[in-house]
């Protein structure tokens, strides 16, 4: 366990910030923030319609970006979704999301990774405990902790259907993972991660030190969490599916270098490389600019 070297919030708060002072202080302290009712019911309906189309008719998607559950053909995630769906691309650029990312990271931002996550009823498997930055640093070449994730809930997250779990305050410690990363690790880790995950003794210590919370909320809620916050989720054995649009915003000044722990970087649909284009925050209802 190593102390964090980078700030959590890279901007100074002011009255013009897209978050209140209390919200900014909470994010700095806990490493995550839950924003209720970010999207209107009409926007939620619009996104749910698009997500259902993508799930029921994935033929138009890049097959390499479609990840199935480890023990079935149920779709687990669709990566690089912001560039495969204009609706989701518009959501990623929306000022209510990208504007907050720009403030917290104090830079122009781009999408390091995007995906639609599905956790179907009865079949949805767990996502084991991990810090994203550990993987992004080792396998992708992300230099510093100047990135964050946003999960836009497209279905209600309840205490029962495998919601995201986080350890508040865990973002202050960088937990390195033991062992070598296999070549092309992403091919198995996107289904079920077995390498680059924390050891149980360290997880136990972090859980006792920080506790575990599982934010819930209806569709339209946005959960923001720091790149180094320890998180995971249980499987879903209820009949109630869970789905979310997931975006990783990285500072343009923090663009990827050569990986720090492997020879071959992960493909661009998992981690955007070269010279990614900065987002221009978009304003107005999602339905005005996006085409299904």
N, C-alpha and C positions, 0 to 999 in steps of 0.2 A: 504494500500500500504506500503510494507516494503522494505527497501533498500537491494540490493543484497549483499550477504556476500562472494560469491565465485568469483574467477577470471573468465573471459570469455575465455581467451587463457591461458593455463596452461604451455606452453613452451615459452622459450625465442627464438626470431627469429634469424636465422642465414642464411648464404648463402646456406646451404644445405637443408633448409626447402622446402616443396613441394608447398608452396605459396610464392608469392613475399611479400616484406615488405609492400607495399601498400595494397595488398589484406588482409594481416593479420591485418593491422590497420583498414581497412574497416569493417572486421568481428567484431573486438573488439568494434568499435564505433556503428555500426548499428545492430549487432546481426544476420546478414545474409550476404551471398555472392552468387553471380551468376557467374558460370563458363560456358562460351560458348564453344561449339565444343569439349567437353571432349571425346566423343565417335565418332568414324569414321562412315560414312554412312553405311558401311558394318556391323558394330557392331549394329547400330540402326536397320537395317533390320533384323538381327538375333534376337534381343530382341523383335521386333514387331511381328515376326512370332511366337515366343514362347508365347507371351501374347495373341495372337489371338487363339492359340491352347487351352490355359487354359480357355479362356472365352467361346469358342464354345464347349469344351468337358471337363467340370469340374468334371466328374464322378470319376476320379482318385484322386481327392483331398479330404482331410479330410472335411466332410460336415460341421463340427463345425466351420471351419475357413472361410467359405463362408458367407459373409454378404450381404443381399439384400437391395435395397432401401426401405425406410419406407412404400411407397405406391404402390410398384410394385415388380415384381420378377426380375427386372434388377439387375445384380451383381454390388454392390457398392465397395466392397473390398474383397480380398482374403488374409488372414493373414498367418503368418509363411511361407511365400512363398519361402524364401531362402532355407528352408529345404525340400520343396516339388517340387522344380524345380532346376535341376543342373545348368541350364543356369542362373537363377536368383541368385542362390547361388554363382556361379562364379563371377557375377557382384558385389555382396555384398563384396566379399573378394578382389576385384580388387584394386591394389595399388593406382590407381588414386582416389579412394574413401577412402579405409581404411587407406592408408598412410596419407592422410590429417587429418582424424579423430585421428590417433595416435599422430600427431603433435599438433593439437589443444587441445587435452585432456592430452597429455604428459603421456601416459600409453598405454599398450596393450588394445585392445578394443574387444568387442563382440557385437553381434546383440541382443539388448534388444527387438526389435520388427521389423518385416518386413511385408510388404503387397504390393499387386498390387492394385492400386486405379483406378477405372473406373468412368468417369463422362460422360455417354452417351449423345448424342445429344437429345435435347428436354426433357429428363427424369432425367438428373443428378441433384441431390439436393445439397443444400449448406452444408458446414461445418461451424458451428457457431464459433465465436471468442473464443479463449482459449489459455492458456499457457500450453504446454504439461507437464511441470514439476509439475504443481499443481496436475494433475491427477496421474502422476507417483509417486509423493511423498505420496499422500494421499491413493491411492488405491493399489499401487504396492510396496511401501516401498523403493523407490530410495532415498538414504540419502542426496546427495548433487547435486548441479547443475554442473555436470561433464559429460554431455551427449549432443549429438547433432543429428540433423536429416539431411538426404540428400534425396532430391526428384530428381530422374532421369527422365527427360521428355521423354516419349515414343510417344508423339504426340505434335504438335505445340501448345503452350500456347499463345493465343491471348488476347487482352483486353476484348473480348466478350464471350469466352467460359468457364467462371468461373475459372480464374487463381488464384493461391495462392496469398493472400493479407497479408502483414506484416506491423507492426508499427515499423519503425526503431528507435532503442534506447530503446524500451519498455523492453528489456531484463534486464535492470538495476534495475527494480522494480519488486518485487514479489507481485502479487495481489492475496490475499487469497479470496476464494469464500465462501459465506454464505450458511448455511444449511447443514443438514445431508445427507450423501450419502446412497441411498437405497442399500439393499443387492442385489448382482448379478447385479449391475448397468450396467455392460458392455453389458448385453443382449439387452438393449435398447439404451445405449449411442453410440454404434458402428453404429447404424442406424441414430439416431438423439439425440444429447446430450442436456439434459435439466437441469441436475444437474452438479455441478462443473464448471459452466460457469460464467464469470464475470457479475457483475451488470451493467446496462446501464449507470448509472452516472459515474462509474469508467472508462468504455470504452470510454465515451464521453470525459472525462478529458485526457485520454491517447492519443486519436486520435487528440485532439486539440494541445496537447503538442508535439507529435512525427510525426503526419501525417500518411498517409497510402500510401503504394506503392504496385504495382502488377507487379512483374517481368514477362516478356514474353520471349519467345525464341522457337527455333525450337527443334525438337527431338534430343537428344544427349546433351542438356543443363543440368547442374546439379545446383540445388539450395540448398545451405547449410544454415541451421539456428540453432541458439542456442536453447537449451531445454526450455528457459524461454521467448523466443520472442513471443509476442502476434500475432496470425495469424488466418486466416479463409479463406473461399472462398464463392463466390456466386453460385447460381444454374446455370445450363447451359441450356438455352432455344434456343440455336443455333442448326443447324444441324450438327455441327462439334464436334465430341467427344474429350474428353481429357483423357489421361491416364498417369500414372507414376508408377515407381517402387520406393518404399519408404522404407528407412532403418534408424533405430535409432541405433546409435553407443554409447555404454556406456563404461566408463572406467572400467577395471577389478577390480580396487580398490574401485569402487563405486557400486558393485553388490548389489542386492536387499536384504533388511531386511524385517522384519514384516511390514505390512502397517502402516502408521502413522495416518490414519483416519478411517479405517474400520477394522472389525474383520477378514474378509475372503478376501484373495488376489484374484486378477483376475487370470484366468487360464494361463498356460504357453504359449499358442499360442498367447496371447496378450502381455505378459510380461515374458521374460525368467527368470526362477528362479534357485535355487540350485547353481550349480557350472558350469556356462556356459563356453564353450570352446573359448579361444581367437582366433581371426582370424590370419591367416598367409597371409600377403599381396601377391597377385598373380600378375605376370607381363606378358605382351604379349597380343595380341588380344584375345577377348572373345571367338572367334570361335575355338581357338586351344585346349582349355581344357574342354569345356562344351559339353555335349551331350543332345540333345533335348529330 
